[in-house]
Amino acid sequence: MVFSPLVSNQKNKRVPKDVNDWEKNFPDLFLLEEQLPKIEIYLKKIHFLGPKETILSLSTCPAPCIDKSIRVITSQRTFILKQSRPWIECCPSSRAPLSRIFKEAEFYTICSKDSFLKAYVPSLLFVDSTNYLLILSDIGEKNFPAIDENNLFSIEELDLLLEFLSYLHHTFYKKKLIVRFENQAMRKYHWRNLFITSMKAKKTALNSKDDETIYELKRKFLADWNFYSAMKHAGFQYLDQGPTLIHGNFLPSSWIRTETGVGIINFESMICGRPEIDLGLLLAHLLLLGLTEHFLHALNHYKQLMVFDTDFAFRIAGVEIFRQVTDSRGTYKILSAQLKENLLWTSYKLLIERKIPSQFLSNDIRLEVELPNASLE
C-alpha cells in the first residue's frame, strides 16, 4: 500500500552535492544510513512500523548499487528502504537525477496491475516523496554473482529471465506511456561506463603480472581500428531512444533467486531503449559465468520483437565482456589470467564478426577454449 503521492517537493531547488553537504545544509531531508536508532525513528514518524514491531537488524544491500538500499528485518517482516541521491551510490562522482526514484515507483505501480510482472518484481509499500525514498517488499537477498560454481543457476531459471525480458519488451513496445520513463541522465551514465571508461587505455592500479598481461592485450585491442570503430558504432546505437521499455542495467546483481523462482530488482535505470541492450548484457554475463549452453539457449528462446538487430545484441555482449574483464577491481577479478584472455578474444569476435565464436560449439569456455588465430601484431 502506498501512503504518499508520487510528487517531488524539491522542484527547482538546489540538491546536495555529497553526503557531507546533505548532512550540513539539508537537515530536514532524511539521509538513509545503516543506523538503527535513526531508521527506527524515521519509520515510526511515517507510521510504517506497527505498535509492537521492533527492528532486529539492518544490512546495506551489496555493491555495486546505483541507489542506497538497506534491508530491514523486524520482529514481524522484512522490507527494503531505497533512496535515490543526486549521485550514483557506487560512483559518487557521477551525478544522477533525484527524480529517478519516482519513475521506478511508477513502474512498480504499473506492475501491481499486471499479474505477470507482479510475480517478478518487488511490491511498492510506501513512497516518501519528500525524501526520495521507497519502501519495497523483500523478494530475496541472493543474487546470481553470489552463487558459487557448484550452484550456478539452471536452464529453468534462465527461462524465467528470458520470459521476463520477452514480456517486458513486447508489452511496452511502441506504447505512448514509455516516454514518461525517458531518462537521458541514466542512459548516459551507463553509456559512459560501457563505451568511454572501458575504452580508456590509461593504466590503473595493477596488482599482479596477470593484470599487466590483460592491460597489454586491452591496449592492443584499442589500437586496432576494426575493434575501436566497432565499439564506437555500438556506442552510437546505444544512445538511440528505442521503441520499448528496457531494464537498462540487466546484470546478475539485478537477478534474485526467490522462493518461487527468479525475481528482478534495480529498475532505477529503466529507459526507453533498444531491447538488444538488455539481451546483450544477459548474454555477456552468461559467458562470463562460463554458461555457454545457457548462451545458446538464450539466443533460441528469447522472443524477439518484429524489428530486432541480433548483431547489435552481440556488440553489446562484446562490449560488456570487455568492460568486465579489463576492470581489475570488478566482479570478475578472480578469474584466471588465461580465462580473462580467452574472454577478451571472445569480446573481440563478438564485436568484429558479430557471430558466435566457434568455441561455443564445443566445450565449456571455463574448461577448454581455443584462442582465435587472429593477431593484432
Contacts in CASP RR format, 6 or more apart in sequence:
PFRMAT RR
TARGET T0000
AUTHOR 0000-0000-0000
METHOD contacts of the structure
MODEL  1
MVFSPLVSNQKNKRVPKDVNDWEKNFPDLFLLEEQLPKIEIYLKKIHFLG
PKETILSLSTCPAPCIDKSIRVITSQRTFILKQSRPWIECCPSSRAPLSR
IFKEAEFYTICSKDSFLKAYVPSLLFVDSTNYLLILSDIGEKNFPAIDEN
NLFSIEELDLLLEFLSYLHHTFYKKKLIVRFENQAMRKYHWRNLFITSMK
AKKTALNSKDDETIYELKRKFLADWNFYSAMKHAGFQYLDQGPTLIHGNF
LPSSWIRTETGVGIINFESMICGRPEIDLGLLLAHLLLLGLTEHFLHALN
HYKQLMVFDTDFAFRIAGVEIFRQVTDSRGTYKILSAQLKENLLWTSYKL
LIERKIPSQFLSNDIRLEVELPNASLE
1 125 0 8 1.000
1 126 0 8 1.000
2 105 0 8 1.000
2 109 0 8 1.000
2 124 0 8 1.000
2 125 0 8 1.000
2 126 0 8 1.000
2 127 0 8 1.000
3 46 0 8 1.000
3 47 0 8 1.000
3 48 0 8 1.000
3 126 0 8 1.000
3 127 0 8 1.000
4 126 0 8 1.000
4 127 0 8 1.000
4 128 0 8 1.000
4 129 0 8 1.000
4 130 0 8 1.000
5 127 0 8 1.000
5 129 0 8 1.000
6 102 0 8 1.000
6 105 0 8 1.000
6 106 0 8 1.000
6 109 0 8 1.000
6 127 0 8 1.000
6 129 0 8 1.000
7 102 0 8 1.000
7 129 0 8 1.000
8 98 0 8 1.000
8 99 0 8 1.000
8 102 0 8 1.000
8 129 0 8 1.000
8 132 0 8 1.000
9 129 0 8 1.000
9 130 0 8 1.000
10 98 0 8 1.000
10 132 0 8 1.000
15 86 0 8 1.000
15 98 0 8 1.000
16 22 0 8 1.000
16 25 0 8 1.000
16 26 0 8 1.000
16 29 0 8 1.000
16 85 0 8 1.000
16 86 0 8 1.000
17 86 0 8 1.000
18 87 0 8 1.000
18 92 0 8 1.000
19 31 0 8 1.000
22 29 0 8 1.000
22 31 0 8 1.000
22 85 0 8 1.000
23 31 0 8 1.000
29 130 0 8 1.000
29 131 0 8 1.000
30 42 0 8 1.000
30 128 0 8 1.000
30 130 0 8 1.000
30 131 0 8 1.000
30 133 0 8 1.000
31 83 0 8 1.000
32 39 0 8 1.000
32 68 0 8 1.000
32 70 0 8 1.000
32 81 0 8 1.000
32 83 0 8 1.000
32 131 0 8 1.000
32 133 0 8 1.000
33 39 0 8 1.000
34 58 0 8 1.000
34 59 0 8 1.000
34 60 0 8 1.000
34 70 0 8 1.000
35 58 0 8 1.000
36 55 0 8 1.000
36 58 0 8 1.000
39 55 0 8 1.000
39 58 0 8 1.000
39 70 0 8 1.000
39 72 0 8 1.000
39 81 0 8 1.000
40 49 0 8 1.000
40 54 0 8 1.000
40 55 0 8 1.000
43 49 0 8 1.000
43 55 0 8 1.000
43 72 0 8 1.000
46 126 0 8 1.000
46 128 0 8 1.000
48 125 0 8 1.000
48 126 0 8 1.000
48 135 0 8 1.000
49 55 0 8 1.000
49 74 0 8 1.000
50 76 0 8 1.000
52 75 0 8 1.000
53 74 0 8 1.000
53 75 0 8 1.000
53 76 0 8 1.000
53 77 0 8 1.000
54 74 0 8 1.000
54 75 0 8 1.000
55 72 0 8 1.000
55 73 0 8 1.000
55 74 0 8 1.000
56 73 0 8 1.000
56 74 0 8 1.000
56 75 0 8 1.000
57 72 0 8 1.000
57 73 0 8 1.000
58 70 0 8 1.000
58 71 0 8 1.000
58 72 0 8 1.000
58 73 0 8 1.000
59 70 0 8 1.000
59 71 0 8 1.000
59 73 0 8 1.000
60 68 0 8 1.000
60 69 0 8 1.000
60 70 0 8 1.000
60 71 0 8 1.000
61 69 0 8 1.000
61 70 0 8 1.000
61 71 0 8 1.000
61 80 0 8 1.000
61 141 0 8 1.000
62 143 0 8 1.000
62 146 0 8 1.000
62 253 0 8 1.000
63 89 0 8 1.000
63 90 0 8 1.000
64 90 0 8 1.000
64 253 0 8 1.000
65 89 0 8 1.000
65 90 0 8 1.000
65 266 0 8 1.000
66 88 0 8 1.000
66 89 0 8 1.000
66 90 0 8 1.000
66 96 0 8 1.000
66 186 0 8 1.000
66 249 0 8 1.000
66 266 0 8 1.000
66 268 0 8 1.000
66 269 0 8 1.000
67 82 0 8 1.000
67 83 0 8 1.000
67 84 0 8 1.000
67 85 0 8 1.000
67 89 0 8 1.000
67 100 0 8 1.000
67 101 0 8 1.000
67 266 0 8 1.000
67 268 0 8 1.000
68 82 0 8 1.000
68 83 0 8 1.000
68 84 0 8 1.000
68 85 0 8 1.000
68 89 0 8 1.000
69 80 0 8 1.000
69 81 0 8 1.000
69 82 0 8 1.000
69 83 0 8 1.000
70 80 0 8 1.000
70 81 0 8 1.000
71 78 0 8 1.000
71 79 0 8 1.000
71 80 0 8 1.000
71 138 0 8 1.000
71 141 0 8 1.000
72 78 0 8 1.000
72 79 0 8 1.000
72 80 0 8 1.000
72 81 0 8 1.000
78 138 0 8 1.000
79 125 0 8 1.000
79 135 0 8 1.000
79 136 0 8 1.000
79 137 0 8 1.000
79 138 0 8 1.000
80 122 0 8 1.000
80 135 0 8 1.000
80 136 0 8 1.000
80 137 0 8 1.000
80 138 0 8 1.000
81 133 0 8 1.000
81 134 0 8 1.000
81 135 0 8 1.000
82 101 0 8 1.000
82 133 0 8 1.000
82 134 0 8 1.000
82 135 0 8 1.000
82 136 0 8 1.000
83 101 0 8 1.000
83 131 0 8 1.000
83 132 0 8 1.000
83 133 0 8 1.000
83 134 0 8 1.000
84 96 0 8 1.000
84 97 0 8 1.000
84 98 0 8 1.000
84 99 0 8 1.000
84 100 0 8 1.000
84 101 0 8 1.000
84 132 0 8 1.000
84 133 0 8 1.000
84 268 0 8 1.000
85 96 0 8 1.000
85 98 0 8 1.000
85 132 0 8 1.000
86 95 0 8 1.000
86 96 0 8 1.000
86 97 0 8 1.000
86 98 0 8 1.000
87 93 0 8 1.000
87 94 0 8 1.000
87 95 0 8 1.000
87 96 0 8 1.000
88 94 0 8 1.000
88 95 0 8 1.000
88 96 0 8 1.000
88 189 0 8 1.000
94 189 0 8 1.000
94 192 0 8 1.000
95 185 0 8 1.000
96 185 0 8 1.000
96 186 0 8 1.000
96 189 0 8 1.000
97 183 0 8 1.000
97 185 0 8 1.000
97 186 0 8 1.000
98 132 0 8 1.000
100 183 0 8 1.000
100 185 0 8 1.000
100 186 0 8 1.000
100 268 0 8 1.000
101 132 0 8 1.000
101 133 0 8 1.000
101 134 0 8 1.000
101 268 0 8 1.000
102 127 0 8 1.000
102 129 0 8 1.000
102 132 0 8 1.000
103 180 0 8 1.000
103 181 0 8 1.000
103 183 0 8 1.000
103 268 0 8 1.000
103 270 0 8 1.000
104 134 0 8 1.000
104 267 0 8 1.000
104 268 0 8 1.000
104 270 0 8 1.000
105 124 0 8 1.000
105 127 0 8 1.000
105 134 0 8 1.000
106 180 0 8 1.000
106 181 0 8 1.000
107 121 0 8 1.000
107 181 0 8 1.000
107 267 0 8 1.000
107 270 0 8 1.000
108 121 0 8 1.000
108 122 0 8 1.000
108 123 0 8 1.000
108 124 0 8 1.000
108 134 0 8 1.000
108 136 0 8 1.000
108 267 0 8 1.000
109 124 0 8 1.000
110 117 0 8 1.000
111 117 0 8 1.000
111 118 0 8 1.000
111 120 0 8 1.000
111 121 0 8 1.000
112 118 0 8 1.000
112 123 0 8 1.000
112 124 0 8 1.000
114 171 0 8 1.000
116 167 0 8 1.000
117 164 0 8 1.000
117 167 0 8 1.000
117 168 0 8 1.000
117 171 0 8 1.000
119 260 0 8 1.000
120 160 0 8 1.000
120 164 0 8 1.000
120 262 0 8 1.000
120 263 0 8 1.000
120 264 0 8 1.000
121 139 0 8 1.000
121 263 0 8 1.000
121 264 0 8 1.000
121 265 0 8 1.000
121 267 0 8 1.000
122 136 0 8 1.000
122 137 0 8 1.000
122 138 0 8 1.000
122 139 0 8 1.000
122 265 0 8 1.000
123 136 0 8 1.000
123 137 0 8 1.000
124 134 0 8 1.000
124 135 0 8 1.000
124 136 0 8 1.000
125 135 0 8 1.000
125 136 0 8 1.000
125 137 0 8 1.000
126 134 0 8 1.000
126 135 0 8 1.000
127 133 0 8 1.000
127 134 0 8 1.000
127 135 0 8 1.000
128 134 0 8 1.000
128 135 0 8 1.000
139 256 0 8 1.000
139 258 0 8 1.000
139 263 0 8 1.000
139 265 0 8 1.000
140 256 0 8 1.000
140 257 0 8 1.000
140 258 0 8 1.000
140 263 0 8 1.000
141 256 0 8 1.000
142 256 0 8 1.000
142 257 0 8 1.000
143 252 0 8 1.000
143 253 0 8 1.000
143 254 0 8 1.000
143 255 0 8 1.000
143 256 0 8 1.000
143 257 0 8 1.000
144 153 0 8 1.000
144 252 0 8 1.000
144 253 0 8 1.000
144 255 0 8 1.000
144 257 0 8 1.000
144 289 0 8 1.000
145 252 0 8 1.000
145 253 0 8 1.000
145 331 0 8 1.000
147 153 0 8 1.000
147 257 0 8 1.000
152 289 0 8 1.000
152 291 0 8 1.000
153 255 0 8 1.000
153 257 0 8 1.000
153 262 0 8 1.000
155 293 0 8 1.000
155 294 0 8 1.000
155 297 0 8 1.000
157 257 0 8 1.000
157 261 0 8 1.000
157 262 0 8 1.000
158 286 0 8 1.000
158 291 0 8 1.000
158 294 0 8 1.000
158 297 0 8 1.000
158 298 0 8 1.000
159 297 0 8 1.000
159 301 0 8 1.000
160 261 0 8 1.000
160 262 0 8 1.000
160 263 0 8 1.000
161 255 0 8 1.000
161 262 0 8 1.000
161 264 0 8 1.000
161 282 0 8 1.000
162 298 0 8 1.000
162 301 0 8 1.000
162 302 0 8 1.000
162 303 0 8 1.000
164 262 0 8 1.000
164 263 0 8 1.000
164 264 0 8 1.000
165 247 0 8 1.000
165 250 0 8 1.000
165 275 0 8 1.000
165 278 0 8 1.000
165 279 0 8 1.000
165 282 0 8 1.000
165 302 0 8 1.000
166 302 0 8 1.000
166 303 0 8 1.000
168 244 0 8 1.000
168 245 0 8 1.000
168 246 0 8 1.000
168 247 0 8 1.000
168 278 0 8 1.000
169 244 0 8 1.000
169 245 0 8 1.000
169 246 0 8 1.000
169 275 0 8 1.000
169 278 0 8 1.000
169 305 0 8 1.000
170 244 0 8 1.000
170 303 0 8 1.000
170 305 0 8 1.000
171 245 0 8 1.000
172 178 0 8 1.000
172 244 0 8 1.000
172 245 0 8 1.000
173 243 0 8 1.000
173 244 0 8 1.000
173 305 0 8 1.000
174 243 0 8 1.000
174 244 0 8 1.000
175 244 0 8 1.000
175 245 0 8 1.000
178 244 0 8 1.000
178 245 0 8 1.000
178 272 0 8 1.000
179 272 0 8 1.000
181 245 0 8 1.000
181 270 0 8 1.000
181 271 0 8 1.000
181 272 0 8 1.000
182 241 0 8 1.000
182 271 0 8 1.000
182 272 0 8 1.000
183 269 0 8 1.000
183 270 0 8 1.000
183 271 0 8 1.000
186 248 0 8 1.000
186 268 0 8 1.000
186 269 0 8 1.000
186 271 0 8 1.000
187 238 0 8 1.000
187 239 0 8 1.000
187 271 0 8 1.000
187 273 0 8 1.000
188 239 0 8 1.000
189 269 0 8 1.000
190 248 0 8 1.000
190 249 0 8 1.000
190 269 0 8 1.000
191 235 0 8 1.000
191 238 0 8 1.000
191 239 0 8 1.000
193 323 0 8 1.000
194 235 0 8 1.000
194 238 0 8 1.000
194 316 0 8 1.000
194 319 0 8 1.000
194 320 0 8 1.000
194 323 0 8 1.000
195 231 0 8 1.000
195 232 0 8 1.000
195 234 0 8 1.000
195 235 0 8 1.000
195 238 0 8 1.000
195 319 0 8 1.000
197 323 0 8 1.000
198 319 0 8 1.000
198 322 0 8 1.000
198 323 0 8 1.000
198 326 0 8 1.000
198 327 0 8 1.000
199 222 0 8 1.000
199 228 0 8 1.000
199 231 0 8 1.000
201 218 0 8 1.000
201 219 0 8 1.000
201 222 0 8 1.000
203 215 0 8 1.000
204 328 0 8 1.000
204 329 0 8 1.000
205 328 0 8 1.000
205 329 0 8 1.000
206 212 0 8 1.000
206 215 0 8 1.000
206 328 0 8 1.000
207 328 0 8 1.000
210 336 0 8 1.000
210 337 0 8 1.000
210 340 0 8 1.000
211 328 0 8 1.000
213 337 0 8 1.000
213 341 0 8 1.000
214 325 0 8 1.000
214 326 0 8 1.000
214 328 0 8 1.000
214 337 0 8 1.000
214 340 0 8 1.000
214 341 0 8 1.000
214 344 0 8 1.000
215 326 0 8 1.000
217 341 0 8 1.000
217 344 0 8 1.000
218 322 0 8 1.000
218 326 0 8 1.000
218 344 0 8 1.000
220 376 0 8 1.000
221 227 0 8 1.000
221 322 0 8 1.000
221 344 0 8 1.000
221 348 0 8 1.000
221 376 0 8 1.000
222 228 0 8 1.000
223 376 0 8 1.000
224 376 0 8 1.000
226 352 0 8 1.000
227 348 0 8 1.000
227 351 0 8 1.000
227 352 0 8 1.000
230 315 0 8 1.000
230 351 0 8 1.000
230 352 0 8 1.000
231 319 0 8 1.000
231 322 0 8 1.000
231 351 0 8 1.000
233 315 0 8 1.000
234 312 0 8 1.000
234 315 0 8 1.000
234 316 0 8 1.000
234 319 0 8 1.000
234 351 0 8 1.000
235 319 0 8 1.000
237 274 0 8 1.000
237 309 0 8 1.000
237 312 0 8 1.000
237 315 0 8 1.000
238 274 0 8 1.000
238 277 0 8 1.000
238 316 0 8 1.000
240 273 0 8 1.000
240 274 0 8 1.000
241 272 0 8 1.000
241 273 0 8 1.000
242 272 0 8 1.000
242 273 0 8 1.000
242 274 0 8 1.000
243 272 0 8 1.000
243 273 0 8 1.000
243 274 0 8 1.000
243 275 0 8 1.000
243 305 0 8 1.000
243 307 0 8 1.000
244 272 0 8 1.000
244 273 0 8 1.000
244 274 0 8 1.000
244 275 0 8 1.000
244 305 0 8 1.000
245 270 0 8 1.000
245 271 0 8 1.000
245 272 0 8 1.000
245 273 0 8 1.000
246 270 0 8 1.000
246 271 0 8 1.000
246 272 0 8 1.000
246 273 0 8 1.000
246 274 0 8 1.000
246 275 0 8 1.000
246 277 0 8 1.000
246 278 0 8 1.000
247 254 0 8 1.000
247 264 0 8 1.000
247 266 0 8 1.000
247 267 0 8 1.000
247 269 0 8 1.000
247 270 0 8 1.000
247 278 0 8 1.000
248 269 0 8 1.000
248 270 0 8 1.000
248 271 0 8 1.000
248 273 0 8 1.000
248 277 0 8 1.000
248 278 0 8 1.000
248 281 0 8 1.000
249 266 0 8 1.000
249 269 0 8 1.000
249 281 0 8 1.000
250 277 0 8 1.000
250 278 0 8 1.000
250 281 0 8 1.000
250 282 0 8 1.000
251 281 0 8 1.000
251 285 0 8 1.000
252 285 0 8 1.000
252 289 0 8 1.000
252 331 0 8 1.000
253 266 0 8 1.000
253 331 0 8 1.000
254 264 0 8 1.000
254 265 0 8 1.000
254 266 0 8 1.000
255 262 0 8 1.000
255 263 0 8 1.000
255 264 0 8 1.000
256 262 0 8 1.000
256 263 0 8 1.000
256 264 0 8 1.000
256 265 0 8 1.000
257 263 0 8 1.000
274 309 0 8 1.000
274 312 0 8 1.000
275 304 0 8 1.000
275 305 0 8 1.000
275 308 0 8 1.000
276 308 0 8 1.000
276 309 0 8 1.000
276 310 0 8 1.000
276 312 0 8 1.000
276 313 0 8 1.000
276 316 0 8 1.000
277 316 0 8 1.000
279 298 0 8 1.000
279 302 0 8 1.000
279 313 0 8 1.000
279 316 0 8 1.000
280 313 0 8 1.000
280 314 0 8 1.000
280 316 0 8 1.000
280 317 0 8 1.000
280 320 0 8 1.000
281 316 0 8 1.000
281 317 0 8 1.000
281 320 0 8 1.000
282 298 0 8 1.000
283 295 0 8 1.000
283 298 0 8 1.000
283 299 0 8 1.000
283 313 0 8 1.000
283 314 0 8 1.000
283 316 0 8 1.000
283 317 0 8 1.000
284 316 0 8 1.000
284 317 0 8 1.000
284 318 0 8 1.000
284 319 0 8 1.000
284 320 0 8 1.000
284 321 0 8 1.000
284 324 0 8 1.000
285 320 0 8 1.000
285 324 0 8 1.000
286 292 0 8 1.000
286 294 0 8 1.000
286 295 0 8 1.000
286 298 0 8 1.000
287 295 0 8 1.000
287 317 0 8 1.000
287 321 0 8 1.000
287 343 0 8 1.000
287 346 0 8 1.000
287 365 0 8 1.000
288 321 0 8 1.000
288 324 0 8 1.000
288 325 0 8 1.000
288 332 0 8 1.000
288 335 0 8 1.000
288 343 0 8 1.000
290 364 0 8 1.000
290 365 0 8 1.000
290 366 0 8 1.000
292 360 0 8 1.000
292 364 0 8 1.000
292 365 0 8 1.000
293 364 0 8 1.000
295 356 0 8 1.000
295 360 0 8 1.000
296 356 0 8 1.000
296 360 0 8 1.000
299 310 0 8 1.000
299 356 0 8 1.000
304 310 0 8 1.000
310 354 0 8 1.000
311 354 0 8 1.000
314 350 0 8 1.000
314 351 0 8 1.000
314 354 0 8 1.000
314 355 0 8 1.000
315 350 0 8 1.000
315 351 0 8 1.000
315 354 0 8 1.000
317 347 0 8 1.000
317 350 0 8 1.000
318 346 0 8 1.000
318 347 0 8 1.000
318 350 0 8 1.000
318 351 0 8 1.000
319 347 0 8 1.000
319 351 0 8 1.000
321 343 0 8 1.000
321 344 0 8 1.000
321 346 0 8 1.000
321 347 0 8 1.000
321 350 0 8 1.000
322 344 0 8 1.000
322 347 0 8 1.000
322 351 0 8 1.000
324 330 0 8 1.000
324 331 0 8 1.000
324 332 0 8 1.000
325 332 0 8 1.000
325 335 0 8 1.000
325 340 0 8 1.000
325 343 0 8 1.000
325 344 0 8 1.000
325 347 0 8 1.000
326 344 0 8 1.000
327 333 0 8 1.000
332 340 0 8 1.000
335 343 0 8 1.000
339 365 0 8 1.000
339 366 0 8 1.000
339 369 0 8 1.000
341 371 0 8 1.000
342 365 0 8 1.000
342 369 0 8 1.000
342 371 0 8 1.000
343 365 0 8 1.000
345 357 0 8 1.000
345 371 0 8 1.000
345 372 0 8 1.000
345 374 0 8 1.000
346 357 0 8 1.000
346 359 0 8 1.000
346 365 0 8 1.000
346 369 0 8 1.000
348 372 0 8 1.000
348 374 0 8 1.000
349 355 0 8 1.000
349 357 0 8 1.000
349 372 0 8 1.000
349 374 0 8 1.000
350 357 0 8 1.000
357 372 0 8 1.000
358 370 0 8 1.000
359 365 0 8 1.000
359 368 0 8 1.000
359 369 0 8 1.000
359 370 0 8 1.000
362 368 0 8 1.000
362 370 0 8 1.000
363 369 0 8 1.000
END
